[in-house]
Amino acid sequence: MPLFARRAPAPTQDAADAALLQMVMNTQAVIHFTPDGTILQANDNFLNALEYTSAEIVGKHHSMFVEEQFRDTDEYRQFWSRLAAGESFSDNFPRRTKSGGRIWIQATYAPVTDAAGNVTRVVKVASDVTERTTCVFGLARGLYHLREGDLTHRVPGSSLPDMDKLATAYNAAAEQMADMVGNVKAITATIGATSGALGQSSDDLSARTETQAATLEESAAAVQELTSSASEAAENARNVTEVARQTSAAAESSGDLVAQVTAAMERIEQSSGKISQIVTVIDDIAFQTNLLALNAGVEAARAGEAGRGFAVVASEVRGLAQRSAESAQEIKALIRESSEHVTEGAELVNNGSAELSRIFEGVSEITGRITEVARSLSDQSGTLSEINTAISQLDKVTQQNAAMVSETTDASRSLANDAQSLNNEVAHFRTSPEEPGGWKVGDPPMQGAGKRRA
């Protein structure tokens, strides 16, 4: 075996170009045109893809493969003018087959120039990308449905692994989004119902709070008036207590006066007794005087003429003694009558003193009761004042609660409006085929998928 093996000769450039051309002819659809678009030749890959034979296309214009609405446009004419000027194009293009079907090709239009730089022909090298383009259009259609809010549309799978992954990912995303939107719709409905109920409850609570506030305000005014009346009553009770105290003091003074009158009556009675004794003495003196005058008269009679004058005196003395005795009897009778009146007056004074004592006790008890009433009224006035203060604070809190309820009502209405707005937003989406939608499902325009329609 030789030490160094002989290497095969390197292929020439022409051989490499020929091999490359053969590879392109075997794997790609190739067609040749004149600079104005007339068909010169096409390989089998192209003919098979467009369902033509070579005889059916050679000598005809490229426009036979183009959609009718595009053939007479300025864009199509400029396309061939620019190719003839030496410009090349690469893009995806829609093409009509012999049977009227549509295929998509990924093609490059490249002008071929001579040594002078003039374009002698245009060569198009293309590959059939119908399935890939169909998958792309399917995804675009799915996105169109998604844009219109239809979450029920699903993209069909593909035999191309990468496109099938995209279709699967889109379908999974649409499914998840449909579940999410369905949940949002349910939650929105619940929020709407809850906010509606909350709004109704807030309205009812607001009405009740306003009624309560008005009632509490009236109660506060009534308690304020009652407090004022109680304060006035307490002041009047204090005045009555003072009057009762003064009356009690006056009654006590009257009691002392009655006691003094009773003592004076007793002294008058004692003086009447003494006068009666004196009158008795005077009566005795008159009796003795009368007896002496009688004796004197007897003695004067015995004396005869000499005792006549003395008899006259004795007679006058006896008359005077008799009149003194009569006067003493009258005085004694008057003193007895006066004594009886004094005794009766003393008894009446004693009875009056007993009655006054009972009156004093009643006045004292009334004074004590009035004092207690005054103290109770004073305590009630203080209590009512505290109640008035508490009701005022409660009224203030109730007013604040009413304001808060009003704010809550506004917030619940705002929440209901937001829930309705959210519901209007999610209502744009369809999550089931049976659910009505506010739009019509239609195929999106797909002509724009390829920039060039030439």
Buried (B, 14 or more C-beta within 10 A) or exposed (E): EEEEEEEEEEEEEEEEEEEEEEEBBEEBBBBBBBBEBBBBBBBEBBBEBBBBEEEBBBEEBBBBBBBEEBBEEEEBEEBBEBBBEBEEBEBBBBBBEBEEEEBBBBBBBBBBEEEEEEBEBBBBBBBBBBBBBBBBBBBBBBBBBBEBBBBBBBBEBBEBEEBBEBBEEBBEEBBEBBEBBBEBBEBBEEBBEBBBEBBEBBBEBBEEBBEBBEEBBEBBEEBBEBBBEBBEBBBEBBEBBEEBBEBBEEBBEBBEEBEEBBEEBBEBBEEBEEBBEBBEEBBEBBBEBBEBBBEBBEEBEEEEEEBEEBBEBBBEBBEBBBEBBEBBBEBBEEBEEBBEEBBEBBEEBBEBBEEBEEBBEEBBEBBEEBBEBBBEBBEBBBEBBEBBEEBBEBBEEBBEBBEEBBEBBEBBBEBBEBBBEBBEEBBEBBBEEEBEBEEEEEEBEBEEBBEBBB
